[in-house]
Amino acid sequence: QVHLVESGGGLVQPGGSLRLSCAASQITFSIYNMGWYRQAPGKQRELVAVISSGGNTNYADSVKGRFTISRDNAKNTVTLQMNSLKPEDTALYYCNGRGAIREYWGQGTQVTVSS
């Protein structure tokens, strides 16, 4: 059974940083495009950042210059480094793995930015 397990969420003050990690198991991680999505209360889930199997990255305009996505194929992990966090970044953050046929989601990790 495929598992995507997120970690690293929490409560942080505005301007602070958090590092989210997603550990994948039971998939050929290196061939999957990996991404982070988020969903705030009352809003639709939205793309935050993606990294392709080849290492190409793409970011939502709202996080460009503040967030960095990276992957470690040897450890089957994808990481989202979040800096200069804002209250509007508060959401449940989900890890996503998308292959040619299948797509998988993690359970989510909560990020709350508040003073």
JOCOR-V567494 format. One record per residue. N is the residue number from 1. RES is the residue in one small letter. PHI is phi in degrees with one decimal (* if undefined). BURIAL is # if it has 9 or more other ideal C-beta (glycine too) atoms within 8 Angstrom, else .. Layout:
# JOCOR-V567494
N:RES:PHI:BURIAL
N:RES:PHI:BURIAL
This chain:
# JOCOR-V567494
1:q:*:.
2:v:-74.9:#
3:h:-128.9:.
4:l:-120.5:#
5:v:-119.6:#
6:e:-89.8:#
7:s:-152.1:#
8:g:105.2:#
9:g:-71.8:#
10:g:161.3:.
11:l:-101.7:.
12:v:-142.2:#
13:q:-78.6:.
14:p:-53.4:#
15:g:89.8:.
16:g:-83.0:.
17:s:-130.7:#
18:l:-143.1:#
19:r:-125.4:#
20:l:-95.6:#
21:s:-127.2:#
22:c:-133.0:#
23:a:-103.7:#
24:a:-108.9:#
25:s:-139.5:.
26:q:67.0:.
27:i:-135.3:#
28:t:-81.6:.
29:f:-53.8:#
30:s:-64.1:.
31:i:-96.2:.
32:y:-93.3:#
33:n:-76.7:#
34:m:-115.8:#
35:g:-150.2:#
36:w:-121.1:#
37:y:-122.8:#
38:r:-143.7:#
39:q:-139.7:#
40:a:-91.5:#
41:p:-54.9:.
42:g:78.9:.
43:k:-122.5:.
44:q:-78.2:.
45:r:-65.2:.
46:e:-132.4:#
47:l:-71.0:.
48:v:-103.7:#
49:a:-160.6:#
50:v:-134.4:#
51:i:-135.0:#
52:s:-76.6:.
53:s:-60.7:.
54:g:-90.1:.
55:g:96.9:.
56:n:-75.0:.
57:t:-119.4:#
58:n:-147.2:.
59:y:-130.3:#
60:a:-64.8:#
61:d:-57.1:.
62:s:-68.9:.
63:v:-118.2:#
64:k:-58.1:.
65:g:84.8:.
66:r:-115.9:.
67:f:-109.7:#
68:t:-135.2:.
69:i:-102.6:#
70:s:-148.6:.
71:r:-138.6:#
72:d:-128.3:#
73:n:-69.1:.
74:a:-71.0:.
75:k:-106.4:.
76:n:55.5:#
77:t:-129.8:#
78:v:-126.9:#
79:t:-124.6:#
80:l:-123.2:#
81:q:-89.2:#
82:m:-116.8:#
83:n:-116.8:.
84:s:49.4:.
85:l:-66.4:#
86:k:-120.6:.
87:p:-55.5:.
88:e:-72.0:.
89:d:-82.8:#
90:t:-62.3:#
91:a:-176.8:#
92:l:-90.9:#
93:y:-101.8:#
94:y:-115.7:#
95:c:-89.5:#
96:n:-132.8:#
97:g:-123.4:#
98:r:-124.3:#
99:g:-105.9:#
100:a:-67.7:.
101:i:-120.5:.
102:r:-113.3:.
103:e:-136.8:.
104:y:-131.0:#
105:w:-128.0:#
106:g:-84.9:#
107:q:-83.8:.
108:g:101.2:#
109:t:-135.2:#
110:q:-81.9:#
111:v:-119.8:#
112:t:-123.3:.
113:v:-111.6:#
114:s:-158.3:.
115:s:-93.8:.
